[in-house]
């Protein structure tokens, strides 16, 4: 299965579920907790790759002391609250305003798969435009299915596919670079490219689509990733860039899937993208995406 590379699933890169998180966190504490989780998991990935069992055990204990996945999610949920302006789907809905009339009239409604969903009341859910299916490794409540996207059964028909997928701050949490590549490839199999002609022209101009959100340093301060590299990878999978926005902390993309990857069409294999230094220099992070 594509979702299990070397025996790994997406869940292998997430901190374990341990203690109940704090009911409320200050803005500063929220940022610190999220940052600590990301730093520890990066160190954990490195230790695992080098076979340093003692270091792996120590890092796992430190992650548990932070409260595991639940505390990370609690911080993420608070970070998405209105008073902190953290709901990434607000950006998506802003980009979709030109198609609002077509979306409101679409029958049936367009189907949205939200991977890593933390809330059932974000902007895309409230819009009323979508039939939303939400999944997360550790469901935070009703309306969110507890499921690993990398282990979700592949669609058997167009009825099981989606018009848009949201990967907001999900790709960066996959434990290794090949796994990130597999995740991006897998999105193509869940998007419906076959029935665009049945939709309004305004809808056809955008969908099927992938809404991708990453921490800005993954693109702006990585040794192995920059705008050119992510663009080449996405283009090789059949995506074209429709929208992009960057803030001090995040980078948002809206990609349209124009065609399935060559491999999925039964032709030559998808172009490979090994780990390659594209932005040398001290003080940079090691975020990368490998497509093989």
Secondary structure as GFF3:
##gff-version 3
##sequence-region A 1 292
A	DSSP	three_ten_helix	10	13	.	.	.	ID=ss1
A	DSSP	alpha_helix	27	49	.	.	.	ID=ss2
A	DSSP	alpha_helix	53	65	.	.	.	ID=ss3
A	DSSP	alpha_helix	68	79	.	.	.	ID=ss4
A	DSSP	three_ten_helix	82	84	.	.	.	ID=ss5
A	DSSP	alpha_helix	89	95	.	.	.	ID=ss6
A	DSSP	three_ten_helix	97	99	.	.	.	ID=ss7
A	DSSP	alpha_helix	100	105	.	.	.	ID=ss8
A	DSSP	beta_strand	110	115	.	.	.	ID=ss9
A	DSSP	alpha_helix	123	126	.	.	.	ID=ss10
A	DSSP	beta_strand	130	136	.	.	.	ID=ss11
A	DSSP	beta_strand	145	146	.	.	.	ID=ss12
A	DSSP	three_ten_helix	149	151	.	.	.	ID=ss13
A	DSSP	three_ten_helix	158	160	.	.	.	ID=ss14
A	DSSP	beta_strand	164	168	.	.	.	ID=ss15
A	DSSP	three_ten_helix	171	173	.	.	.	ID=ss16
A	DSSP	alpha_helix	177	190	.	.	.	ID=ss17
A	DSSP	three_ten_helix	196	198	.	.	.	ID=ss18
A	DSSP	alpha_helix	201	204	.	.	.	ID=ss19
A	DSSP	beta_strand	209	215	.	.	.	ID=ss20
A	DSSP	alpha_helix	217	220	.	.	.	ID=ss21
A	DSSP	alpha_helix	227	236	.	.	.	ID=ss22
A	DSSP	beta_strand	239	246	.	.	.	ID=ss23
A	DSSP	beta_strand	250	257	.	.	.	ID=ss24
###
